[in-house]
Amino acid sequence: HDNRVAALSQKKGSYRPLAPDALYLTREEWAGKLTAHAVHGSSPHSVAPGTLFAIDCDAVPARDFAPERVGQANGGAPVYTAIKAHIEERRAAGDRVVLASYSNGARERLRGLLADEGVQRLVTADHWQEAQGLAAAGQIVFTVLPLDHGFTRQDARGSLTLLTEQDMLGDRLIRKARSARKADAFMAELAMLTPGDLIVHRDHGIGRYDGLMAIPIGGKPHDCVALTYDGGDKLYVPVENIDVLTRYGSDSEGVGLDKLGGVAWSTRKARMKNRIREIAGELLATAAARALREGEPVQIDSHGMAAFVDRFPYAETDDQLKAIADVVDDLTSGRPMDRLVCGDVGFGKTEVALRAAYAAAMSGMQVAIVCPTTLLARQHYQSFRERFTGLPVEVRHLSRLVNANDARDARQGLADGTVDIIVGTHAILAKSIEFKRLGLVVVDEEQRFGVVHKERLKALKADVHMLTLTATPIPRTLQMALTGLREMSIIATPPVDRLAVRTYVSPFDEVVIREALLREHYRGGQSFFVVPRIADLADIEQFLREQVPEVKPITAHGQMAPSEVEERMSAFYDKRYDVLLSTTIIESGLDIPSANTLIVHRADRFGLAQLYQIRGRVGRGKTRAYAYLTTAAGQSVTEGAEKRLQVLSQLDTLGAGFQLASHDLDQRGAGNLLGDEQSGHIKEIGFELYQSMLEDAILEARAEAAGMKPPAEAFSPQITAEVPILIPDHYVPDLNVRMALYRRLNEIDSRAGIDSLAAEIIDRFGKLPSEVENLLTVIEIKQACITAGIAKLEAGRKGGLVTFRDDRFANPDALMDYISRLGERAKVRPDQKLFIAAEWGDDRTRLKGALTIASSLSKLAAGAKLKPVAKPAAKPLPPTKAPMRPAVFKSKFGRK
């Protein structure tokens, strides 16, 4: 080897590799480096001493608390009790104990939870060496280390036990945010409230949002959402109950406020509930019929697919991989696929279609790719032809740009089966087109197709696989996907190095437009100039000639001959022109990375989704792109157009297409999902409540069809504890951020979710103030109350008062036993409320006592047994004046 290296080094210009010692440490140097540090070796395998460069791997894995976590999930003791016992056991054995978290926020949260459990001598350390010293001094140390699992091992100073966050909790407290977010995460963007918005209270109807106010309750500040109703009546909703509020929607003109205590709202809501049940039944019948049909399963060759995937020149995002996996599962399931892939412009939906087309074509099926425009069909045809080069797959093109002979050959090939993949416009949907073995239909940007085309698609997709790609789904499609009646995959992760498009809305200014075009020209890029009508082209051509003579423009529109359009687009692709002046023919799917400036003339004449698609033509590379949406100078625009432009200028982040579709659904309504009504029923009760009621109705109908008990109606318990409950403005100054945190807290449904969000808040804003700690505890109490069926829990200095929903409890026998074990501490009042006496002098004790009551009752409701009740330290309160007869009590709680 050395002789070969020496010989190569004599050749001028040849590769001359460096000796390994110049790049890497030798074994001896590495071993010497290790002797200067405290090194801990740990391996789950048996390792001979000295194998890993003199590191002794005599450690054993840390204890896994999985059994305790399972027990906690089934109503058993909290896992923190077992963690405390294990720590005390290791300390008694003389171990040094170190606990490790992934972040400072998680460390502080876990430290507080273990301190509440009674773990003493807990301290924090900023690094490993400090943790070692504190642990040697007898402290239990919390530090931050990027380790998944801990260990116990012997060293010169005795035994060391390291427990990680994952050992204790089974997962990280703060997991890396998944990019494939659920649809409801997007819908939460609609819930950002601004004063003056119409708000729907689940029980009181439509009111007007006045802001966030700190209301003194028991002399302690409590953040509440202030609402105004008809007649000026005020309603204050505590922040831990804002899940009862939903935003009405954007179109609030002419909508009247409801009256507090009136019957109009309850009547209207009941009427809508019945109608929504009918809609849910129809939708489920349609979905069930589709699910019962059999489809031809696709057989996927894993080796061939891997080779096809290798032709993709980019790294897939997590969302792309998830969408591809969903599509593959559908294709191989044996049922006809009907999936919507919703992803922003340029986020990789075409690659999902390519892989689905490969799987279907290699299984002997024909594939049809349907595009809304000739230019997009041309681009897709080129992409498919390039990717399928060298494979036994015939790809053909069918659109207005194809000459008569090629079109005739394509139609003949579809009929006799020699054409495997056809890419084209709605020409594919003509009745004269016959397929021999059609298996997969891919529809790109379905919102661009009309009713006739969609009816033809319905006829086509009776027994074939259907894949729909869109950046901005139409309201009805989005509604069906959100209610679970249509499968949906979301691609929300932008490609690497993708930058958001900077968007400006302003009247047409010749100087600004000239500067924008010249800036793009001088940085070596190209520009789009889009007008709404062909009649506008002449004026803009004259403007470019006179005001921007430095650039070379070329014009294209839909009334040109197909060959001329093709020739002009190819010239622009080849960068022979600087500006493409066109109508909306460029709207869908064009991918020209060198074009990064967009001018839209008379943007007020375009639709919301249309403007978003046009803006998606720029910013598809790694260069910052700019979009200028102009209106007529000196002229006013309609209120609807102004609202559309405002929404688009605000949605300037990557992945905003789903939010835009949500705004579209919010503004227009989904209509009757099975018919042609577009007005729908949303105006009656507001968009979000309609959506929620429809989902509940579908779940109820599914449960009834399966012979199961329908899910309980949602409710929001009231918690009163006379403690400060708020996120102080000095801790989180931004009101919108505070409202978003309140919203997220109300959407959490588990203790793990509370701890995770608490750790995130600590990482973002610092140590939790006592008011925020109280809020987190109240949310935990609320979750336990929901499980126990507690409508109201009032915690005072002398004990807690429990009000059950409908004066009933899910497990009356267990409740009677619980009351008897509490003895004189528990009293049942004549109004069927349960009072438990206790001395709760300070805020934290009061909240912990309320949490204990709610948790105990929730376990009873779930059927779990409780530990024996400890004797009270404080004197019990005297019995109520009017003790209730046991027979009446049992009857009220559902026991005969």
Beta strands, then each sheet from edge to edge (+ up, - down):
strand 1: 60-61
strand 2: 96-101
strand 3: 122-124
strand 4: 140-144
strand 5: 151-155
strand 6: 158-164
strand 7: 198-201
strand 8: 205-217
strand 9: 220-228
strand 10: 234-238
strand 11: 245-247
strand 12: 338-343
strand 13: 366-370
strand 14: 395-398
strand 15: 421-424
strand 16: 438-444
strand 17: 465-470
strand 18: 487-491
strand 19: 502-507
strand 20: 526-530
strand 21: 553-556
strand 22: 579-582
strand 23: 595-600
strand 24: 626-631
strand 25: 718-720
strand 26: 790-796
strand 27: 799-804
strand 28: 826-828
strand 29: 834-837
sheet 1: 1+ 5- 6+ 2+ 4+ 3+
sheet 2: 10+ 9- 8+ 7- 11+
sheet 3: 14+ 15+ 13+ 16+ 17+ 12+ 18+
sheet 4: 19+ 24+ 23+ 20+ 22+ 21+
sheet 5: 25+ 26+ 27- 29+ 28-
end
